[in-house]
Amino acid sequence: MKLHLALALTSLLTQSVQGFVQLPVKPLPVQSRSNPLSVLQDPESVTSKAKLAKIEELKTRSSNLLAPLQDEMKTSEISVNKDAMQILKYHGSYMQTDREKKGKPKDYQFMLRLKQPAGLLPPDLFILLDDLSRDYGQGDLRATTRQCFQLHGVMKGDLKTVVSSIMNIGSSTVGACGDVSRNVMTTPAPFKTPEYEAAREWSKVFGHLFRPMTSAFSEIWLDGEKAASVETWGAEVGEKFNVDAVMKHDTGRGVILPHPVEPLYGDRYLPRKFKIGVTVEGDNSLDIYTNDIGCVTVMNSDKTELLGFNVMVGGGMGRTHNKENTFARAADHLGFVPKDDMMELMKCILATQRDHGNRDVRANARMKYLVHTLGIQNFKKLVESYFGKEIQPWKEQKAFKYADWMGWWEQGDGNMFLGVHVDNGRVKDEGDFRLKSALRAITDKYMRPMIMSPTQSIIISDVAPADVAGIDAILTEHGIKPIEQVDPLARLSMACPALPLCGLAQTEAERRMPSYIERVRSILTSLDIDEEEIMMRMTGCPNGCARPYMAELAFVGDGMDTYQIWLGGSPVLTRTAWPFMAKMKDKDLEATLTPILSMYKEQRHEFEAFGDFTHRVGEAKIKEHCQGKVPGLK
């Protein structure tokens, strides 16, 4: 990085922004910057070698994600120790217990999350996951909000079998969790047009570009051998885009680290998780503004050739209750980047967060806090110091719209695709509802690829028109409703798994959301506004896995059977909501929402969505209207 940039940022970085305090900065000569964080630190603290945060120490001594997990996996214990549990996340797994089972010993089990860039799910992979969930898991699969599957209930003794099976079929769990680039999302619509194909392809490029390079994964799960099949997405884009060479290309501007294993991540990887999304102009089916980096394709005038990307930075959902210096944030527009520079620009943004993200306070470690503290223009200058050139202005594009791509659609190549709604992502067989068996029957018969949706549903793609009736028949036989019979409130909703397995959950989410959909529908019916469609989301804690802070109406768990209520998110997912109240009791849902929805009915503009109404009217007027009507409102 250039010394002039450090000088330019000095005055800004001495300020305290919403409690995010930076030390006075005394820029060091470039040659003395052995610690890449020094531009944002007091040099005296650098000289004294202040003690690293515990998680940073652990990453440093893990031998690039090998220790102590390798030894812990060899023990006869049904669990791993705390340090190994942290390293295991980078391998795609969380250790969990059923919090509803009392007594000791605890029933330790493991959740395994796949990495599926662009949400791609080949038929052979689904068949494998179906078998693994039956033989080694709890019998179901969970579609996440980042276009991948999770398997729950895997025992420690079976982890190696499950992980190695996934790796050997050409998939992976590597980097599905941990302080690295997570699963790269894209619009799930499999249209065969140049812009949609570009979004899918570049999602795979970014997933391959930012994969951890350590051999720890093969050493632990494959006994040091190579996987029988290379990762599918890597095989598709690796050579075509020369990804490995671009990854290691060193411009001499501090992007590449002098590290023998991880040229982009080093020993300490990133300060926190790092999320990337890619979409096309106008399609916000993936919550593009919630990502650390969001990329929007920019095509030539006749939409036949990709020119580059509009890039946004600094989005993120996670926050902590009662800590005002943590907050949800929608991304800012950074600018336009030609496609030939795109991989290098992405490396530069990652390096900016790697070197300057807050590694001391983990709650403030996401890149959104760095963008917020610096401001988008100074963040841009910081990225440009790595990039070596100016980032071009953002190119105007048409407004975003939201679509879930459910139901039958023409792909554009003569084939069809079908969006199958999945309530809260749980693919299971329960009574007459047998979604898991239906998807297996369809896959066994037609062997069609599937795509995971960013809203926890599934798309079956490349369906010949002659097979449409057969697929519909299988779904009907297994108790799956056609999309026209699914309540729009359910289609628009999302909930995280929460209890009983998530260790962070403060209350219910997935298991409670269906009843909230019914109760809200009842309120709308009683007010004679049953035609309204409101995007609702629920999480069991404030971490935001189901992206609640973008919804028109959100329930965020803040205690057992209590929720924060958030209002004012956009129905097209372009702004964050605001907190209306805390500690709403489950039993008070109707008493809380009826006054707000009555106000909406009486004062809305024509065709005004609920989220747009609450955003326009604002907190003060809505609270004034609800005083004395809503229990516990302050």
N, C-alpha and C positions, 0 to 999 in steps of 0.2 A: 504494500500500500504506500501511497505517496505521503510524504511528510506534510505537504501543503494542506491535505484534507484533514489531517489531525488538528492542525492549527485552526482551520475553518470551523471545526466542530467544537472547539474548546469551550466557547461561551455557552453553547447550547447544552452541553453535557454536564455543566455544573448545576443545572436547575433540577428541582424536584418536580416531577410530573405525576400527580395522583399517587404520591407516596413512593414512586419509583425513583429512588435517590441515586445520583451518580456522584462519585468523588471528584474533587477538583482535578482537572487534567493538566499535566505538564508533559507535553509531547516529547517523546524520546527520539533520538536519531534513529533512522530506519535500521541501520546496521545493528543497533542494540536491542531490537525487538525480538528476542528469542521466544517470548510469549506472545502469541498473536493477539491476545486480549489487551495488550499494554496501551493501545491508543485510548481505550475506554477505562483505564485504571490509573490510580495514583501510583507513580513509579516507585514510591517508597514501599507500597504494599507488594509490588513486584519483586523488589530487592529483598524484602524480608521473607519472601516465599510463603505467604499466608497459606494456612492449611486448606486443602481442597474440601469441598463438600463430600459427604460420605459416598454418595452415588458416583461422584467423579473419581474418587480414590478407587472405588470398586472397578469401574470401567478401566482405569489405568492399569491395575494389576491383574486384570482378567486374561491377559495374553490374547487380546482380541476375541473376547467372548467365549473363551474355552474354560477358564477356571473361575470358581470351583465346581462348575456344573459337571464337567467330565467325570470327576471323582464321585460326586454326589449321585450320579446316575448309576454308578456301579454298586451302591450300597443296597442292603435288603430293606431299608426303611421305606415306608409308603409315601414319604414326603421328601422334600429337599430343604436344605437350610436357607436362611433368609438371603444370604448373598447369592446362592445358586438360583433362588427364586427370581431375583432381579435379572440375572443374566439369561435365565430361561425365556424371559419376555422377548429378547432379541431373536430367539429361535421360534417364536410364534406361539408361546404357551403361557398361560397363567395357572398357578396353583390355587385351587378353591376348596371350600368346604360348604356343605349344606348347612346354612345358618339356622334352619328350622329343626335340625336334629340336635338334641341336647345330650350332654354327657361326654365322657371320654372313653376311648381315644377318638379324636376327630377323624371323620371319613374323608381324608384328603383325596382329591381328584383333580384332574387337569382339563382345562379348556384349551383347545387347539384352534388357532385361526389361520386360515390360508391366505396366501398372497396371490391375488388374481388381477393383474393390471387390466383395466378396461372391463372388469367384471366377467371375463370370458370363462366359460365352463364347458369344456369339451365333453361329449357324451361318455367317453371312457372314464373321465375323472368323476363325473356324477355317479356312475355305477360304483366306482371304488368307494367314494364317500358314503354312499348308501350302505354298502356292505360294512365299512369300518364303523359307522355309527351303530349298526345292528350288533356287530360282533364285539366291539370294544368300547362303545359309548353308551349313552342313555337312550338310544333308539330314535332320536330325532336329529335334525340339522337346523341351525339357526342362521338365517340370512342377515347380514349386518347392514349398517347404514353406509358402509364404504365398499359395497359391491364384492363381498366375499362371504364364504361360509365359515361358521364355527362349529366344532364338534365339542359337546360337553360330556363330562362323565368318564373320561379316559383315565385309567389307573396308571400309576408310575411305571409299573412293570410292563405295560403295553405301549408306552409312549414311543419307544424305539421302533416297534413294529409299525405303528401308525404313521410316524413321521417318515420313515424310510420308504414305506409304500407310496406315500404322496410324492416324495422326491423322485422315486424311480419311474413314476408314470409321466414325469415331465412337468410337475407342479412344484409348489414350494410353500413352506411356512416362514421362510427366512425374511426377517424384517417386517413381519406382519404386526409386530409390537416393538416397543423399545424406542430409544432415542436415535432413530434413523428415518429415512424417507419411508413412509407407510405405503399402503396399497394406492396406486395411482388410479383415480376415478375418471370416468368420462360419461358423456350422455349414453344411455344404454340402447337408444334406438338404432337398430342395425340397418339403417337405410344405406343402399348401395349408391351413394353419391360421393363425389370427390371430397366435399367438406367433412362429411361424417366418417368416411374412410380415413381421412387425414387425422381426425381427432382420435380415432381408435389406434391408429398406427403410432402416433406420437405419444400416446399414453404408455404404450409398450416400450417405446424408446426411453422415456423418462424412468420407467420402472427398472429397465436394464441398466441405465446410466448410473443410478444411485443405489444399486444393490451393494450390500457389504461384501468385501472381497476376502474376508478371513476364511481359512479352511476349517474353522471350528465346527461348522455345520456338518461337513462330511466326516470329520474325525469322530464326532460324538454319535451321529445317527447312522453313518454308513461305514464305520470302522476304517475311515480314511480312504475308502474307495470312491471313484466317481459314480454319480448317479447313472442308472441304466439309460435314462433319457435326459437330455438337457432341458432346461426350462423352456416351455413352448414359446413364450413371447420372446425370449432371448434368441431362439433359433430363427424366429420370423424376422427380427429387425437387427440383430447383432451385426452380421456381415454387411447387410444392405446399407446401414448407416455408419458402419465402422465405429461402433459405440465404444469398444474398449480403447481404441487409439485416441478417440476424442476425450474419453474420461481421463486418460493419463497425460494428455497434452499439456505441457507447462508453458504458459506465456511469460513466466517470470514475475508475475504480479501478485504472488502470494496465494493463489487458488490451490495449487498442488502442494501438499505437505511432503517433507522429506521422510516419509514413512515407508518401510519395506512392504507393508501389507495393505494398508488402507490409505491410498493417495488423497482421497477426499475427506475421510472421516478421522484419520489418525487414531491414537489410542483412546481418546475420550469421546469419540463419535460426536453427536450433536448435543446441545444443551437440553433439548426436549424433542418430543415427536415432531415430525415434519410432514405436512400433508399437501398433496398436489392434485389439482383437478384440471381437466381439459374438456372444452366443449366447443360448439359451433355458435355462430352468431344467432342470437335470439332464443337459444335453447338453454333454459336454466333448470333442467330436470335433476341436477346434481348439487344444488346449493353451492354454486361456484364461488360465492363471496365468503364462504367459511373456511377456505383453504389458506395455508401459508403462501402458496403460489397458485393462482388461477390463470389458465391460458385459454384464450378464445381465438379460434382460427380466423385468419383474414385471407380472403380469397381474391382472385382477380375479378374483373367486372362480370365475366360470364360464368363464374363459379366453377371453373374447370381446373384451376391451379392454385395451390397453396402459396401465398406470398410470405406469410409469417404469422406472428401471434400478437394480439394485444395481451399484455401481462398485468395482472393485479397481484398485490402482496399484502400480507399482514392480517388475514382473517383468522378467526379461531373462536371456539365456543367455550372452552373450559373457564370456570371461575370458582371462587370459594365463598360460601355464605359468610356475611359479616366482614368481609375483607374488601374494602372499596378499591384497593389497588389491584384487584383482579377483576376482569370484566370480559364479556363477550364482545367481539369486534368484527365488523364487516371489512373486507379488504379494500384497499385504495388502488386506484389505477396508477400503474407505474409507467407504462408506455408501450410502444410497438417495437418488435424485434423481428428482423428478417429471418426466414427459416434457416439460412446457412449459419447464423450466429446463435441460434436458439439453444443448442446444448451448452455452449460456452457461457451464455448468459445465465442459464439455470445453475451451472456450476458456481458462478459468481455470487448469485443470491444465496445459495447454500453455504458458500464460504463466508459470506457476510454474517449470517446467523451463527455459523460455527465459531467464528472468531470474536463476535461481539455480543452474542446472546448472553443473558444473565445466567451464569453457572453457579452463582452463590445462593440465589433465592429461587428455588425450583418452581414456586407458584408464579413467578414472573419470567420463566425461561422460554416461553414460546416466542416466536419471531414477531407476533403481533405487538408485544410490548416494546420491542426494539423499534418497530415502525412508528408506534404511537409516541414514543419518547423523542425520537429524532424528528418526526414529521416526514411526510412522504418525500419532500424535495431533498432534505438532507440524507434520508435513506437512499434515495436515488443516486446522489453524489457518492455515497459510500460504495454502492454497488458498482458504479462507473469507475471507481478507482481500481477495482479488480478487473473490470471489463476492458478498460483501456480505450473506450470510446463513449460518446454520448448515446443515451437511449432516446430513440425518436418519440415524438408525441403520440399519445393514444389516438388511434384512428376511429372515427365515428362509425358506429354500428347501430343496427336497429335494436329496439328495446327488447329486453328479455321477457319471455313468457315461461310459465310452468306447465309441464305436461308429465304425466306418469307413464305414458305409452302402454296403458293396459288395453286389453281387447285385441281384436284382429286388425292388422295393418298390412298394406302392400309395401314390400321392401324396395321396389324399384328395379328389380332384376327378374321379375316374373314370379318370384316366390313371396311368401307371406311370413309375418311373424305374429306371435301371440303373447301379450302380456298377461300373466296369471297373478292376480292379487293374492298376497300372502299376509294374513293378519299378523302384524308385528314381527314378521320374518320367521315365524316358527313353522318349519316344514315337518309335519307329523301326521300320524294316523291316530284318530281319536273318535271312537264310535263310528257313526256313519260318514264322518269327514275323514277321508283317507288321501290327503294330498301327497304324502311321501310315496305311497304305493302308486298313485296316479302318475307321478313324474317318472317313476321307475318303469311303469308299463309303457309309457310313451317313448321313453329312451330305448328300452329293449326292442320295441317294434320299429321305430323310425330312425333312431340314432341321430337325432338332430342336436346341434350345439345349443347351449343355453347361455344367457347373459344375466348376471346378477344386477338388479336394479339398485340405485342409490336410496330408494325408499323401501327396501327390505322385500321386494317382490322379485319375480323371475320372468324372463322373456325367453320363449322358445323360438329360435330363428331358423331361417332357410327351409321353411315348410312349403312343400309343393302344394298348389291349390287342390289337387286331388286328395291330399291327406288331411285337409281341414276338418271334414266331417268325422273322420276316424278319431282325430285328437279330441274334438268336442265330445264325442261319444264316450271316450275313456274318462274324461273329466266328469261328465254327468254320472256315469256308473259309480264313480268314487265319491260322489256327494259334493263336488265342487261347483259353486254357483257361477253362472256366466256373469261377466263384469256388470251387465245392466242391472243385475239384482243385488249388487253390493252397495251398501249405503255410501254415498259420497263422503260422509264424515269419516268412514273407515278407510276409504281409498286415500284420503288426504292425511291420515294420521300416521304417527310413528311412536314407538315406545322402546326404551332400552330393556334388556332382560331383568335388571335389578334383582330383587329377592327371588329365590333364596340363595343363589350362588355368588352374586357379586359382593365382594367384601366392602365396597364403598357405598352401597345402597343404604339410604336412610328410610326408605319406604317402598311400596309397590310401584311398578310401572307396567310391564308387559301384562301381568295378570289382572291389573285393574283397568287398563285402557278400554277393553270391550264394554265394561259397564258404564264408563264415562261417556262413550259414544252413544249408548242407549239413553242415558240420562240427559245429555245435551240435546239429542234428537227430540226427546219428550218436551223439553223447554221450548225449542223452536216450534214444535207443533202447537203447544198451548198458546204461543204468541202469534200464531197464524203467519209465521215466516218460515215454513217448512222447506221452502225452495232454496234457502240459503245454504251455501257450502263454505264451511269454515275449516281452515287448516289448523289442526290441533296436534300437539306433540307432548309427550310425557317422559320424564326421567325420574329415577329414584334418588338422584343426588344432583348437585350443581355442575358436575363435570361436563355435561352437555353432549353425551354420545349420540342422542337422537336429535341433535341440533335444535333444541327447543326455543332458543332465543331468536330464531328466524321466523317462528310460526306466528300466525295471527292470534292464537290463544295457546298458552303453554302452562303446563303443570310441572313444577320442579320440586321434587321432594325435599323438605326441610325438617322432617321429623317423622316419627311413626304415625302414619295416617294423616299427615298434614303436608300442604304444598304451598309454595309460592305461586302466585298467578302473574303471568306476563302477558301483556297486550301490545298491539301495535306493529307486529311484524308484517311484512309485505306478502300478499298472496303470490307474488312472483319472486320472493326470496332475495330481495336486494337491500334490505336494511334489517337492523336488529330491533327487537321489541324492547319494552321498558317494564320494570316491575310495578305491578299494581298493588299487591299486598303480600304479606307473608303469613304463614301458619293458618291457611284455610283448612279447616277440618273436613275430612271426607264427607261427613254427614251434612255439611253446609254447602255443598256444591250448588244445589238449586237456589238457595237463598242468596248465594254470592253472584251467580251468573244472570239470574232473571232480571235484576235492575239494570245491568249493563246491556243486556240484549233488548230490553224494553226501550232503553234510551236509543240504541241503534235503530230499532224499528221506527221510532218517532222522528229522529233527527238526521237520518242518513240522506245523502244525495242519491239521485237516480243512478242505479247500477253500481253504487259504491260498495266495495267489499268491506267486511267487518274489520279486517286489519287496517285498511286505509281509513276507515271512519275513526277508530280509536287513535290512530296516529294523528289524524287531522285535529280532532277535538282536544286531545291531550289529557295528561294525567290530572291536572287540577280540576277541570270541568267534570270529568267522569267521577272523580272522588267526591266532588261537591254534590253531584246528582245522587250518589250512592250512600251518602252519610245517613245513618239511622236505618238503613235498609239492609246493609251487608254486615253480617256478624263479624266482629273482630277487626273491622276496617279502622285504620288510624289516620 
